[in-house]
Amino acid sequence: RISSIVSVAEMLAKFLLLENLLKPRFDFGIHAAVEYINDNLKSGLTLTEITRRCGLSKNILYRGFLEEFGMTVGKYITNKRIEKSEELLSETGLPIEEISLETGFSSAAYFAATFKRYKGISPLKFRKTRQKDEI
């Protein structure tokens, strides 16, 4: 019985190893997409543009982001834009309108609504809170 269990365990281990070796890796293409997104947050990024620039199909891009980050490409882009806007709100005195443009939002109103939805606080309150923390 023990040798049968060992044999089954060995077969399972070999199967899992082989499965991981044959599984397509998205790392390189996804890494290129992440770099492209980070370098172009200010522009109106589209899936078509990202896939064309990185040589990926939309399906591979979508699955790769779900695997690597647990989110869609659109959600990843929005998260990065919010992170960049937090940085600009904390480290600069730029007006909200300019921050919205610098982070690729279509308008200051859309930026403010998205920021509040993600952070639970308006961009202006976020900035005031950060300024108080620095004092």
C-alpha positions in Angstrom: 0.0 0.0 0.0 2.7 2.5 0.9 4.6 1.9 -2.3 1.3 2.5 -4.2 0.8 5.8 -2.4 4.4 6.8 -3.1 3.9 5.9 -6.8 0.7 8.0 -7.0 2.4 10.9 -5.2 5.4 10.7 -7.6 3.1 10.7 -10.6 1.2 13.7 -9.2 4.4 15.6 -8.6 5.6 14.9 -12.2 2.3 16.0 -13.6 2.3 19.2 -11.6 5.9 19.9 -12.7 5.1 19.2 -16.3 1.9 21.3 -16.1 3.9 24.3 -14.9 6.6 23.9 -17.5 4.0 23.7 -20.3 1.8 26.5 -19.0 2.3 29.7 -21.1 4.1 32.5 -19.3 2.7 36.0 -19.6 5.5 37.6 -17.6 7.5 39.2 -20.4 4.5 40.6 -22.3 2.7 41.7 -19.1 5.9 43.3 -17.9 6.1 45.3 -21.1 2.5 46.3 -20.8 3.0 47.5 -17.2 6.0 49.6 -18.3 4.0 51.0 -21.2 1.1 51.9 -18.9 3.3 53.5 -16.3 5.1 55.5 -18.9 1.9 56.7 -20.5 -0.6 57.3 -17.7 -1.1 60.8 -18.9 -2.5 59.7 -22.3 -5.8 58.1 -23.0 -4.7 54.5 -22.8 -6.7 51.9 -24.7 -6.5 48.1 -24.7 -6.0 48.1 -28.4 -3.0 50.5 -28.1 -1.5 48.5 -25.3 -1.8 45.2 -27.1 -0.4 46.6 -30.3 2.6 48.2 -28.5 3.4 45.1 -26.5 2.6 42.4 -29.1 -0.1 40.7 -27.0 -3.6 39.6 -27.9 -6.4 41.2 -25.8 -7.1 37.8 -24.3 -3.5 37.2 -23.1 -3.3 40.8 -21.8 -6.6 40.3 -19.9 -5.7 36.9 -18.5 -2.2 38.0 -17.7 -3.4 40.9 -15.6 -5.9 38.8 -13.8 -3.2 36.2 -13.0 -0.4 38.7 -12.1 -2.5 41.4 -10.3 -5.9 39.9 -9.7 -7.6 42.7 -11.6 -8.5 43.8 -15.1 -6.2 46.1 -17.1 -8.7 49.0 -16.7 -8.7 48.6 -13.0 -4.9 48.4 -12.9 -4.7 51.6 -15.0 -7.1 53.4 -12.7 -5.2 52.2 -9.6 -1.9 53.5 -11.1 -3.6 56.9 -11.9 -4.9 57.2 -8.4 -1.4 56.3 -6.9 0.2 59.0 -9.1 -2.5 61.5 -8.2 -1.8 60.8 -4.5 1.8 61.6 -5.1 1.0 64.8 -6.9 -1.5 65.9 -4.3 1.0 65.2 -1.5 4.2 66.6 -3.1 3.0 69.5 -5.3 0.7 72.4 -5.1 -0.7 71.7 -8.6 -4.4 72.5 -9.0 -6.8 69.6 -9.2 -7.5 70.3 -12.9 -3.8 70.0 -13.7 -3.5 66.8 -11.6 -6.4 65.3 -13.4 -4.7 66.0 -16.8 -1.3 64.7 -15.6 -2.8 61.4 -14.5 -4.9 60.8 -17.6 -8.4 61.6 -16.4 -10.8 63.1 -18.9 -11.9 65.8 -16.6 -11.4 67.2 -13.1 -14.9 66.2 -12.1 -14.3 62.6 -13.2 -11.0 62.5 -11.5 -12.5 63.8 -8.2 -15.4 61.3 -8.4 -13.0 58.4 -9.1 -10.5 59.5 -6.4 -13.3 59.7 -3.8 -14.7 56.3 -4.9 -11.2 54.7 -4.5 -10.0 56.5 -1.5 -13.2 57.4 0.4 -12.1 61.1 0.5 -12.1 64.0 -2.0 -8.7 65.0 -3.5 -8.8 68.4 -1.7 -9.5 66.7 1.7 -6.7 64.2 0.9 -4.3 67.1 0.3 -5.3 68.9 3.4 -4.9 65.8 5.5 -1.4 65.2 4.1 -0.4 68.8 4.8 -1.6 68.5 8.4 0.4 65.2 8.7 3.6 67.0 7.6 3.2 69.8 10.2 
